[in-house]
Amino acid sequence: MPQLNPAPWFAILVFSWLIFLTVVVPKVLNHSFPNELTPQSTQITKTDPWTWPW
């Protein structure tokens, strides 16, 4: 049964992951965001409980 022979499929799997890790990942990681993140204020706002009559 030819589908049990892992030789060609394993090589395709290894080469595709090799290409993915060496080409695609650095291209994605080189993107920069236009807006830098700024930390929000640490002041805790007071929330009022709901006063809905059930």
C-alpha positions in Angstrom: 0.0 0.0 0.0 1.7 3.2 -1.1 0.2 5.5 1.5 2.1 3.6 4.2 5.5 4.7 2.7 6.5 7.8 4.7 9.5 8.6 2.6 8.2 11.3 0.2 5.6 12.7 2.6 8.0 13.1 5.5 10.5 15.0 3.3 7.7 17.3 2.1 6.6 18.0 5.7 10.2 18.7 6.8 10.9 21.0 3.8 7.6 22.9 4.2 8.3 23.5 7.9 11.8 24.6 7.1 10.6 27.1 4.6 7.9 28.3 7.0 10.3 28.8 9.8 13.1 30.5 7.8 11.0 32.7 5.5 7.5 33.4 6.8 8.2 33.8 10.5 10.8 36.6 10.2 8.6 38.5 7.7 5.7 38.4 10.1 7.9 39.4 13.1 9.3 42.4 11.2 6.0 44.2 11.0 5.7 47.2 13.2 2.6 48.6 14.7 1.7 52.2 13.8 0.6 53.0 17.4 2.7 52.3 20.3 0.9 50.9 23.3 0.7 53.2 26.3 -0.2 51.9 29.8 -3.6 52.8 31.0 -3.9 54.7 34.3 -3.9 52.5 37.4 -6.6 54.4 39.1 -9.5 52.2 40.0 -12.8 53.7 39.0 -15.7 53.3 41.4 -18.6 51.4 39.9 -22.1 51.7 41.3 -24.2 48.5 41.7 -27.3 48.2 39.5 -30.5 49.4 41.1 -32.9 47.6 38.7 -36.1 46.5 40.4 -36.6 42.9 39.6 
